[in-house]
């Protein structure tokens, strides 16, 4: 999950999605609650209006309540219409009920607001939810005030249907709006991030050697980055070119003095050996300067080609020893550096492995998403643990530890370090001999 969120595009898309999923439902809940509150207020006002219309028809004579047979609102006259009117005494004794209430049981514990006061609540009649608005009044008579409470009761089903219909419509359109907004926002984000995709493709092309520079056809925010990267690439190429030229010039300038020294007749064997050694080093550096490709850190060389060539060459050299050199390669493996450096590293380690092996050498190359792993194993005597670090020290001779290991390993260590790689020597669990492991991160 963390790797997926490492993508800038994924982060922006997820952020937009969370914003839509978080904001629109809150708006929906707020609007739905506001509508429900409005419906509730409208219901209260409606029942309040019915109270005044019923009270206008009521009369009290000789402490008796007189009500007309039929009320103006026809729903009060239709049995089971869902709109009912009840009048009770202050002791909650039923005095009168509308025709619509016939056949229903009088609710227990009807509200008893104080005279001149009202209450608005809900109750159940025959297990059906109802809204009730109660208002207490007092009629002045000749003897004593006549106090009663008028209750207007209405079935909640109508209001619930309105709320349910509104909620259904609201959430349907909100879902459509969410999908539409996400589609529009996703299209906008993809269009906005399109230059980053192009930038990534051009970087890959430069990395693979298909291009040497980045184009500058980018938005203003990326133009400066592209120009700086182009400057860095050009500077790196020029530095490598100067390095090769300086190395070639140095090697050429040393060849003539060395040739003169070799013609001297009074040199002893030790001196001649050292002069020949220097001559070999100069020749090697000259060859390296001439063969080093004019590429930089951003380009890679095929490890498979170099490894296969070295395996074939060493197989011919050690043919008489009947040495089996197995190679398990990765066709996509690439080394981000000079071909000559990789050849130097693999050549030294493989040659040492062949000298130390009894019958088998194994070379394994694996290309991981962010690193290159190379492993060389043999079935020889291996390297003792107390000397696994000493063999990389300059001046350490091969015959001071185990035969075959240590020749040129100081150079190998320097080359690996120059590419910020790692080199580890252990015992091979597969073949039993030495195991050299290299890792280069990209």
Buried (B, 14 or more C-beta within 10 A) or exposed (E): EEEEEEEEEEEBBEEBBEEBEEEBBEEBEEBBEEBBEEBBEEBBEBBBEBBEBBBEBBEBEEEEBEBEEEBEBEBBBEEEBBBBBBBBBEEBEEBBBBBBBEEBEBBEEBBBEEEEEBBBEEBEBEEEEBBBBBBBBBBEEEEEEBEBBBBBBBBBEBBEEBBEEBBEEBBEEBEEBBEEBBEEBBEEBEEEBEBBEBBEEBBEBBBEBEBBBBEEEBEEEBEEEBEEBBEEBEEBBEEBEEEBEEBBEBBEEBBEEBEEBEEEEEBEEEEEEEBEEBBEEBEEBBEBBEEBBEBBBBBBBBBBEBBBEBBEBBBEEBEEEEBEBEBEBBEEBBBBBBBBBBBBBBBBBBBBBBBBBBEBBBBBBBBEEEEBBBBBBBBBBBBEEEBBEBBBEEEBEBEEBBEBBBBBBBBBBEBBEEBEBBBEBBBBEEBBBBBBBBBBEB
